[in-house]
Every structure is written in C-alpha cells, then in structure tokens.
Amino acid sequence: MNTQKPGFIGAFYYLLYLLPAGIIGFTLTIVGVVLSIGLMPLFVGFPLMLVTARFAKHMTLLDARLADRLLQSPSTVAASVRSDDFNPGRHDRRGLFGQLGAELSDPATYVGLLFQIVKLPLGIISFTLAITIVAVNLALLASPLVYTILLQSIGIDIFENELFARLLPSDFSSLQISLIYAGIGLLLLPVTNKLIRLSALFFGRIAVEISDPTKGRAGEVPLQRA
C-alpha cells in the first residue's frame, strides 16, 4: 500500500474518532449478537442477527475507507467487505434465511464483528495517546501564561517549589523557569507532530489490513515515515 504522510489535524482527528466509534461499534455489536441469540426462539432474533452482521460489515468498511483517506493512498478496500454487499436490491431477491445464511457463511461477517469488538480497546489507547501527547506539549507552551494568570489573580507561584526548579541555579526566577518550560514545549513540537502522525498511521493501517489483508499485502510497499 502506497501511503503518504497524513496531516497533523487529520491524524489527530482520526485518533480521537476511534474512541466514540469504538464505543458505538462495540455496544451495538455485543447487544445485537446477544439479543439476536436470545430472541431466536421467538423468531425475532433471526432478522436482528442479519441486521447486526450487516451493521458490523458496513462499519468496518467505513472505518477502512476513513483510514484509507487518512493515509492518502489509492483505495485498497474492496475484496472482503464490498459496498455492493449493502445494496438493498441485491439482498431483496432472497428470503430472510437465505440472506442470513449468506451472511453467516461469509468470512467478512466475522471479520467485521471481531473488528467492532477490538475497536473499543484500540479507541481507548488511541484517544488517550493523542490527548496525552498534545496536552503535555500545550501545557509546556502555556507555562508563562498560566504562571502569570495564577500569580496575578490568586497569588500562587506554581514554580515556587517545583522539582525541576531545584536543579537550576538559585538565581532563576519563576518567570524564567516558565519560559524554559515554554522553550522545551517549542522544541517538542516536531516530536509531537511526528508521534501523532505515526500513531494515526499505525491505527489506520490496522483498519485497512483487517478489511482486506490479502490485497493490502499484495500491493504493499514500505510505509513512508511521517
């Protein structure tokens, strides 16, 4: 897969998106599967299982397309989860049990169900990673502003007993220490940018490979560094 460098904004958005998408996909998939199995004696479970299977496949397709767009690569999503699987006219030609049997015999159904379950822990990790990296960098950059506001508004010197300040010469003032933190934040901007983009490439690659691992490996070339 010929991938290019994703932009920082797109990469950050994708890492945040995975958490709500993971919660929705995980909840609807688990609830759908459990309810459909429990309601099968009442017949209601069979159409519910069909809807759940198609939902999981469709969500996996959308996740892969979004990741594909993030990676700015030629589309590699086609074989195992296809958009024509969700064409209503195609499915209406068969009865309920025929459609359900086709879904349950399709490996893409189980891939979709599994990915919607796995996407929740992936979303938690990606969201936490993105927020932590960006928050730390912003906190460093905003150190002089936070120091000034707190000192002037409520008289608190946040750097008075700070551990890092004890490692510096005693003639450094709290304002100078805050400026040192801001300088560290500036130096870390390229690192933050690279970490966010590499993380998005990693999680996006998982979605694309899960949706179509055979084709992805067939046309794969080494990832360009973010």
LUMDORO-38396 format. One record per residue (C-alpha): residue number from 1; chain; x, y, z. Coordinates in steps of 0.1 Angstrom, whole numbers, plus 5000, padded with zeros to 4 digits. Example, Ala and Ser with C-alpha at 12.3 -4.5 7.8 and 13.67 -1.06 7.14 Angstrom:
// residues 2
PT/i/ch/east/north/up
PT/1/A/5123/4955/5078
PT/2/A/5137/4989/5071
//
This chain:
// residues 226
PT/i/ch/east/north/up
PT/1/A/5000/5000/5000
PT/2/A/5015/5033/4989
PT/3/A/5009/5056/5018
PT/4/A/5018/5093/5021
PT/5/A/5023/5114/5051
PT/6/A/4989/5123/5068
PT/7/A/4985/5159/5080
PT/8/A/4986/5166/5118
PT/9/A/4950/5177/5120
PT/10/A/4936/5147/5101
PT/11/A/4958/5123/5121
PT/12/A/4947/5139/5154
PT/13/A/4911/5138/5144
PT/14/A/4913/5101/5135
PT/15/A/4929/5092/5168
PT/16/A/4900/5109/5186
PT/17/A/4874/5095/5163
PT/18/A/4884/5059/5172
PT/19/A/4871/5061/5208
PT/20/A/4834/5072/5201
PT/21/A/4833/5049/5170
PT/22/A/4847/5021/5191
PT/23/A/4821/5026/5219
PT/24/A/4792/5027/5194
PT/25/A/4805/4997/5174
PT/26/A/4813/4976/5204
PT/27/A/4780/4983/5222
PT/28/A/4757/4978/5191
PT/29/A/4776/4946/5181
PT/30/A/4776/4930/5215
PT/31/A/4740/4940/5222
PT/32/A/4729/4929/5187
PT/33/A/4746/4895/5189
PT/34/A/4734/4887/5225
PT/35/A/4698/4898/5218
PT/36/A/4696/4880/5185
PT/37/A/4707/4847/5200
PT/38/A/4683/4852/5230
PT/39/A/4654/4860/5208
PT/40/A/4658/4833/5182
PT/41/A/4632/4811/5198
PT/42/A/4607/4840/5192
PT/43/A/4619/4843/5155
PT/44/A/4628/4880/5161
PT/45/A/4664/4870/5167
PT/46/A/4670/4860/5130
PT/47/A/4663/4894/5114
PT/48/A/4682/4910/5143
PT/49/A/4712/4888/5137
PT/50/A/4711/4898/5100
PT/51/A/4710/4935/5108
PT/52/A/4738/4931/5133
PT/53/A/4760/4912/5108
PT/54/A/4754/4938/5081
PT/55/A/4760/4967/5105
PT/56/A/4794/4953/5116
PT/57/A/4805/4948/5080
PT/58/A/4793/4982/5070
PT/59/A/4810/4999/5099
PT/60/A/4842/4980/5092
PT/61/A/4840/4992/5056
PT/62/A/4835/5028/5067
PT/63/A/4864/5026/5091
PT/64/A/4887/5012/5065
PT/65/A/4877/5039/5040
PT/66/A/4883/5066/5065
PT/67/A/4917/5052/5074
PT/68/A/4924/5049/5037
PT/69/A/4916/5085/5031
PT/70/A/4938/5095/5062
PT/71/A/4967/5075/5047
PT/72/A/4961/5093/5014
PT/73/A/4967/5061/4995
PT/74/A/4949/5045/4965
PT/75/A/4919/5026/4977
PT/76/A/4928/4991/4989
PT/77/A/4894/4984/5004
PT/78/A/4873/4961/4982
PT/79/A/4875/4924/4983
PT/80/A/4865/4911/5017
PT/81/A/4840/4939/5025
PT/82/A/4823/4953/4994
PT/83/A/4799/4982/4991
PT/84/A/4776/4960/4970
PT/85/A/4770/4938/5000
PT/86/A/4748/4966/5013
PT/87/A/4728/4971/4981
PT/88/A/4691/4965/4992
PT/89/A/4681/4953/4958
PT/90/A/4707/4926/4959
PT/91/A/4695/4912/4992
PT/92/A/4658/4915/4984
PT/93/A/4660/4888/4958
PT/94/A/4665/4862/4986
PT/95/A/4644/4853/5017
PT/96/A/4654/4861/5052
PT/97/A/4670/4827/5059
PT/98/A/4688/4828/5026
PT/99/A/4702/4863/5033
PT/100/A/4712/4852/5069
PT/101/A/4728/4820/5056
PT/102/A/4749/4840/5031
PT/103/A/4760/4865/5058
PT/104/A/4769/4837/5083
PT/105/A/4789/4819/5056
PT/106/A/4808/4850/5046
PT/107/A/4842/4853/5065
PT/108/A/4839/4891/5061
PT/109/A/4809/4890/5086
PT/110/A/4831/4875/5114
PT/111/A/4859/4899/5105
PT/112/A/4835/4928/5108
PT/113/A/4821/4916/5141
PT/114/A/4856/4910/5156
PT/115/A/4869/4943/5144
PT/116/A/4840/4962/5160
PT/117/A/4848/4945/5193
PT/118/A/4885/4951/5191
PT/119/A/4880/4987/5180
PT/120/A/4870/4997/5216
PT/121/A/4904/4990/5232
PT/122/A/4921/5004/5202
PT/123/A/4900/5036/5205
PT/124/A/4908/5039/5242
PT/125/A/4945/5036/5235
PT/126/A/4945/5060/5206
PT/127/A/4924/5086/5223
PT/128/A/4945/5085/5255
PT/129/A/4977/5087/5235
PT/130/A/4966/5116/5214
PT/131/A/4952/5137/5243
PT/132/A/4982/5130/5265
PT/133/A/5008/5139/5239
PT/134/A/4991/5171/5228
PT/135/A/4981/5182/5264
PT/136/A/5017/5178/5276
PT/137/A/5030/5199/5248
PT/138/A/5003/5226/5252
PT/139/A/5009/5227/5289
PT/140/A/5046/5234/5284
PT/141/A/5039/5261/5258
PT/142/A/5013/5278/5281
PT/143/A/5036/5278/5312
PT/144/A/5044/5315/5312
PT/145/A/5007/5325/5306
PT/146/A/4994/5301/5333
PT/147/A/5021/5313/5357
PT/148/A/5012/5350/5351
PT/149/A/4975/5345/5354
PT/150/A/4977/5325/5386
PT/151/A/5002/5348/5402
PT/152/A/4982/5380/5395
PT/153/A/4947/5366/5402
PT/154/A/4952/5345/5433
PT/155/A/4988/5350/5442
PT/156/A/5000/5314/5436
PT/157/A/5035/5308/5423
PT/158/A/5033/5274/5406
PT/159/A/5070/5272/5402
PT/160/A/5080/5281/5437
PT/161/A/5085/5246/5450
PT/162/A/5087/5228/5416
PT/163/A/5111/5199/5414
PT/164/A/5128/5209/5382
PT/165/A/5134/5244/5396
PT/166/A/5156/5229/5423
PT/167/A/5180/5216/5396
PT/168/A/5185/5251/5382
PT/169/A/5207/5279/5397
PT/170/A/5190/5297/5425
PT/171/A/5191/5330/5407
PT/172/A/5165/5318/5382
PT/173/A/5131/5334/5388
PT/174/A/5098/5316/5384
PT/175/A/5091/5336/5353
PT/176/A/5124/5325/5338
PT/177/A/5116/5289/5347
PT/178/A/5082/5292/5330
PT/179/A/5100/5305/5299
PT/180/A/5123/5275/5300
PT/181/A/5093/5252/5300
PT/182/A/5078/5271/5270
PT/183/A/5111/5266/5252
PT/184/A/5110/5229/5259
PT/185/A/5075/5229/5245
PT/186/A/5087/5246/5213
PT/187/A/5114/5220/5209
PT/188/A/5089/5192/5214
PT/189/A/5065/5205/5187
PT/190/A/5082/5184/5159
PT/191/A/5082/5154/5182
PT/192/A/5045/5158/5190
PT/193/A/5037/5162/5153
PT/194/A/5056/5131/5144
PT/195/A/5042/5109/5172
PT/196/A/5006/5119/5164
PT/197/A/5011/5111/5127
PT/198/A/5029/5078/5133
PT/199/A/5002/5068/5157
PT/200/A/4975/5075/5132
PT/201/A/4993/5056/5105
PT/202/A/4996/5026/5129
PT/203/A/4959/5025/5139
PT/204/A/4948/5034/5104
PT/205/A/4969/5006/5089
PT/206/A/4951/4981/5113
PT/207/A/4917/4991/5099
PT/208/A/4928/4988/5063
PT/209/A/4946/4955/5067
PT/210/A/4917/4939/5086
PT/211/A/4892/4950/5059
PT/212/A/4913/4934/5032
PT/213/A/4945/4918/5043
PT/214/A/4952/4898/5011
PT/215/A/4950/4928/4987
PT/216/A/4968/4950/5012
PT/217/A/4998/4927/5013
PT/218/A/4998/4921/4976
PT/219/A/5003/4958/4968
PT/220/A/5022/4967/4999
PT/221/A/5053/4989/4998
PT/222/A/5071/5001/5029
PT/223/A/5053/5029/5048
PT/224/A/5068/5064/5043
PT/225/A/5079/5079/5076
PT/226/A/5055/5106/5089
//
